[in-house]
Amino acid sequence: IREHLYAAIRRWGDRPENGRQAMIGLVAENPELAEFFDGSKYGAAAIQADEPAASGAQIPEWLITKFSGLIDDQEKSALFDRAPLHVRVNGHRSTDLEVKSAWPEAKALALPNAYELPAGTQLEDKKLFREGAIEIQDLGSQAIAMAGAATKPQLALDLCAGAGGKTLALSAMLPSASKIIAADTDRGRLSRIDPRKRRASARNIETILLAPGKEIEALDHLKGQCDLVLIDAPCSGTGTWRRNPELRWRMSPKRLTHTTELQQRLMELGSEMVKPGGRLVYAVCSLLDAEGGEQAEAFLSKYPQWQEISIDLPIGRPYRKGTLLSPHHDGTDGFYFTCLEKL
């Protein structure tokens, strides 16, 4: 039942009126599913000849033209593949040999300390996971953290830290003397960092809870002080549809406009915290130009004291003042990120 449910969610770009229409739409494309509409205890009622069925493309009509210029039909199809299981090894806590010993089937990926495990692999019962030596993290997220860690910043601010995935990655990639501040407006998500950092023995992480609309008050002491500000901004999540296909049904033109306005404000806020010579890494798990390349270009046009910095990574493609990562091209979730330096 779950498999059929997710097949329906992945299939329809525009939300059907109800679940039955969604499932009948699947039957229209896969007639063998009709046998489940038999009115039995776990089966649906028989399909009537005039019943409406869901139809249409996988991507909502209003979004189709908003993707980056590098995303072709093959790329769009890959947005709905099953996502692989990627893990990041904390080099301070473990070694490649230990990982291969725990999971002989682990496949080394393009970035240091990154591995792919077979789907469904149980991690919780392994000592390495319990001791914080590995974390589940998409390869694209690891690449963004690596871009931020490139200059070994002494003071880093993760402005939209959430539950701390990239914060922990930065901690694992930086010397223990570095200080990382994780900030977010969501108390629930931010509270998840403390047990995760204890498990990973990441003693160089601090957290700051921000009040929405009043972030500058809590961050005022960091103005012009940070070597790195990482902004993993709230976005449409188009790059994570293979994990969360229902996000298509939550986004609307109005909500996208609100989200891009928030992204602009966060870039401006974050830029105030960077000291001369420091860097700002802006990232979104989106493949929409409005949230990626257009944001970077608009920021650079408005603030001439900033310049784009090229990051040498074995994955990704240069695109509109930044880097694009995608499921088909890189085997990652879909991301856009840019690395900017303050002159």
QUIFEN-V221035 format. One record per residue. RES is the residue in one letter. PSI is psi in whole degrees, 0 to 359 (none if undefined). D_FIRST is the distance of its C-alpha to the first C-alpha in whole Angstrom. Layout:
((RES & PSI & D_FIRST) (RES & PSI & D_FIRST))
This chain:
((I & 317 & 0) (R & 318 & 4) (E & 318 & 5) (H & 322 & 5) (L & 311 & 6) (Y & 332 & 9) (A & 321 & 10) (A & 318 & 11) (I & 320 & 13) (R & 330 & 14) (R & 322 & 15) (W & 117 & 17) (G & 318 & 20) (D & 135 & 21) (R & 123 & 19) (P & 161 & 18) (E & 325 & 20) (N & 171 & 16) (G & 326 & 13) (R & 318 & 13) (Q & 322 & 16) (A & 316 & 13) (M & 323 & 11) (I & 327 & 14) (G & 323 & 16) (L & 322 & 13) (V & 323 & 14) (A & 329 & 18) (E & 335 & 17) (N & 82 & 15) (P & 336 & 17) (E & 342 & 15) (L & 346 & 12) (A & 334 & 14) (E & 340 & 14) (F & 348 & 10) (F & 67 & 13) (D & 6 & 15) (G & 10 & 15) (S & 182 & 14) (K & 316 & 13) (Y & 5 & 9) (G & 159 & 10) (A & 163 & 11) (A & 154 & 15) (A & 145 & 17) (I & 129 & 18) (Q & 152 & 21) (A & 327 & 24) (D & 13 & 25) (E & 137 & 21) (P & 149 & 21) (A & 148 & 19) (A & 149 & 18) (S & 171 & 21) (G & 187 & 23) (A & 170 & 23) (Q & 333 & 21) (I & 131 & 23) (P & 140 & 25) (E & 318 & 28) (W & 345 & 30) (L & 342 & 29) (I & 320 & 30) (T & 358 & 33) (K & 359 & 33) (F & 160 & 32) (S & 158 & 35) (G & 348 & 37) (L & 357 & 36) (I & 103 & 32) (D & 187 & 32) (D & 323 & 29) (Q & 318 & 28) (E & 318 & 28) (K & 322 & 26) (S & 322 & 23) (A & 341 & 23) (L & 344 & 22) (F & 11 & 19) (D & 167 & 19) (R & 133 & 17) (A & 139 & 20) (P & 168 & 22) (L & 107 & 23) (H & 142 & 27) (V & 153 & 29) (R & 129 & 32) (V & 130 & 35) (N & 106 & 38) (G & 339 & 41) (H & 343 & 43) (R & 346 & 41) (S & 177 & 40) (T & 164 & 41) (D & 323 & 39) (L & 320 & 40) (E & 322 & 38) (V & 313 & 35) (K & 331 & 35) (S & 319 & 36) (A & 323 & 33) (W & 86 & 31) (P & 335 & 33) (E & 1 & 30) (A & 135 & 30) (K & 121 & 31) (A & 136 & 34) (L & 185 & 34) (A & 338 & 36) (L & 152 & 37) (P & 141 & 39) (N & 18 & 37) (A & 135 & 34) (Y & 154 & 31) (E & 133 & 28) (L & 154 & 26) (P & 143 & 23) (A & 138 & 19) (G & 0 & 18) (T & 131 & 22) (Q & 123 & 22) (L & 329 & 25) (E & 333 & 26) (D & 4 & 28) (K & 140 & 30) (K & 319 & 34) (L & 323 & 34) (F & 315 & 31) (R & 329 & 32) (E & 7 & 36) (G & 18 & 35) (A & 339 & 36) (I & 153 & 32) (E & 144 & 30) (I & 123 & 27) (Q & 127 & 28) (D & 146 & 27) (L & 325 & 30) (G & 319 & 31) (S & 322 & 32) (Q & 322 & 34) (A & 320 & 36) (I & 317 & 37) (A & 321 & 38) (M & 322 & 40) (A & 321 & 41) (G & 326 & 42) (A & 357 & 44) (A & 323 & 46) (T & 10 & 49) (K & 58 & 49) (P & 141 & 49) (Q & 326 & 51) (L & 118 & 49) (A & 140 & 46) (L & 119 & 44) (D & 99 & 40) (L & 329 & 40) (C & 65 & 36) (A & 333 & 35) (G & 231 & 32) (A & 3 & 31) (G & 18 & 33) (G & 309 & 32) (K & 332 & 35) (T & 312 & 37) (L & 324 & 36) (A & 317 & 36) (L & 316 & 40) (S & 319 & 41) (A & 335 & 40) (M & 346 & 42) (L & 159 & 45) (P & 153 & 48) (S & 340 & 48) (A & 344 & 51) (S & 151 & 49) (K & 131 & 47) (I & 126 & 44) (I & 121 & 43) (A & 120 & 40) (A & 144 & 40) (D & 160 & 37) (T & 351 & 37) (D & 106 & 34) (R & 318 & 35) (G & 313 & 31) (R & 318 & 31) (L & 326 & 34) (S & 341 & 34) (R & 348 & 32) (I & 319 & 34) (D & 308 & 37) (P & 330 & 35) (R & 320 & 34) (K & 328 & 37) (R & 319 & 38) (R & 325 & 36) (A & 1 & 37) (S & 41 & 41) (A & 90 & 41) (R & 358 & 44) (N & 20 & 45) (I & 131 & 43) (E & 157 & 43) (T & 148 & 41) (I & 123 & 42) (L & 125 & 40) (L & 145 & 41) (A & 126 & 42) (P & 130 & 40) (G & 350 & 43) (K & 27 & 45) (E & 324 & 44) (I & 330 & 48) (E & 318 & 49) (A & 340 & 47) (L & 3 & 48) (D & 325 & 52) (H & 350 & 53) (L & 359 & 51) (K & 125 & 53) (G & 20 & 54) (Q & 341 & 53) (C & 136 & 50) (D & 332 & 50) (L & 135 & 46) (V & 122 & 44) (L & 127 & 41) (I & 99 & 39) (D & 85 & 35) (A & 149 & 35) (P & 141 & 32) (C & 185 & 30) (S & 338 & 28) (G & 20 & 26) (T & 334 & 25) (G & 351 & 26) (T & 20 & 23) (W & 331 & 20) (R & 339 & 19) (R & 323 & 18) (N & 69 & 18) (P & 339 & 17) (E & 346 & 17) (L & 334 & 21) (R & 328 & 22) (W & 347 & 21) (R & 339 & 23) (M & 144 & 26) (S & 164 & 29) (P & 320 & 32) (K & 317 & 34) (R & 325 & 32) (L & 319 & 32) (T & 315 & 36) (H & 319 & 36) (T & 317 & 34) (T & 327 & 37) (E & 320 & 40) (L & 320 & 38) (Q & 317 & 38) (Q & 317 & 42) (R & 321 & 43) (L & 322 & 41) (M & 318 & 43) (E & 318 & 46) (L & 311 & 46) (G & 324 & 45) (S & 331 & 48) (E & 336 & 50) (M & 347 & 50) (V & 135 & 50) (K & 161 & 54) (P & 133 & 56) (G & 350 & 55) (G & 176 & 51) (R & 151 & 48) (L & 123 & 45) (V & 116 & 42) (Y & 131 & 40) (A & 147 & 36) (V & 143 & 33) (C & 59 & 29) (S & 152 & 30) (L & 17 & 31) (L & 132 & 32) (D & 323 & 36) (A & 333 & 37) (E & 345 & 35) (G & 264 & 37) (G & 321 & 40) (E & 324 & 41) (Q & 315 & 41) (A & 315 & 43) (E & 320 & 46) (A & 319 & 46) (F & 313 & 47) (L & 327 & 49) (S & 324 & 51) (K & 330 & 52) (Y & 88 & 53) (P & 349 & 55) (Q & 8 & 56) (W & 150 & 52) (Q & 151 & 51) (E & 141 & 49) (I & 131 & 48) (S & 134 & 47) (I & 127 & 45) (D & 102 & 45) (L & 150 & 41) (P & 359 & 40) (I & 163 & 37) (G & 167 & 37) (R & 139 & 39) (P & 136 & 42) (Y & 120 & 41) (R & 67 & 43) (K & 23 & 44) (G & 208 & 42) (T & 138 & 39) (L & 133 & 36) (L & 140 & 33) (S & 157 & 30) (P & 314 & 27) (H & 317 & 28) (H & 323 & 32) (D & 352 & 31) (G & 16 & 28) (T & 175 & 28) (D & 169 & 26) (G & 124 & 28) (F & 150 & 31) (Y & 136 & 35) (F & 154 & 38) (T & 146 & 41) (C & 119 & 44) (L & 145 & 47) (E & 139 & 50) (K & 121 & 53) (L & none & 56))
